[in-house]
């Protein structure tokens, strides 16, 4: 482990893209500011460990555990596409809430 000493408002660089700045020091607490690319996740260690634990538990789910999920998430067939008309296929259903919105160039009245 590399151990560095820094004072308030001093920065440490990690590679070319990550900056760690000492923002404040109060008693035994140090506040750090971290600038990193959006593609890099930055978490406190306890949060990171909780995320990993949840991901491991989710990876252990068996297909039979999900068998009733469709019935719970979609009661009484709500949100399903209507059946295709006889002799042809139904036009695609637009996704999500945009289906009920007017085109952008229309203006709503009052």
C-alpha positions, 0 to 999 in steps of 0.5 A, spaced: 500 500 500 502 506 498 501 511 503 502 519 501 501 525 506 497 531 503 494 537 506 487 540 505 486 542 497 492 538 495 491 532 490 493 525 488 493 523 481 491 516 479 493 514 472 491 520 467 484 520 469 482 520 476 484 526 481 483 525 489 483 532 493 483 533 500 477 537 501 477 538 508 480 535 515 476 536 521 478 532 527 479 524 525 475 525 519 478 527 512 473 529 506 475 527 499 473 529 493 474 525 487 474 526 479 473 520 475 471 518 468 463 516 468 465 509 466 469 508 473 464 507 479 466 510 485 463 508 492 465 507 499 468 500 501 462 498 505 457 500 499 461 497 494 461 490 498 453 491 499 453 491 491 457 485 490 453 481 495 447 483 492 449 481 485 452 475 488 445 473 491 442 475 484 446 471 480 444 465 485 437 465 483 434 459 479 429 459 473 424 456 477 424 462 482 422 466 477 416 462 474 411 466 477 414 473 476 411 474 470 404 473 473 406 478 478 409 483 474 403 483 469 396 482 472 390 480 468 395 481 461 395 489 462 401 492 458 401 486 453 400 487 445 393 486 442 392 479 438 394 480 431 388 481 426 386 475 422 390 474 416 395 479 418 400 482 423 399 487 428 403 494 427 408 494 432 406 497 439 410 504 441 414 503 447 412 506 454 409 512 455 411 516 449 405 512 445 400 517 449 404 523 447 403 528 442 408 529 436 413 534 439 411 540 434 404 540 436 402 545 442 397 543 447 391 547 448 390 550 455 
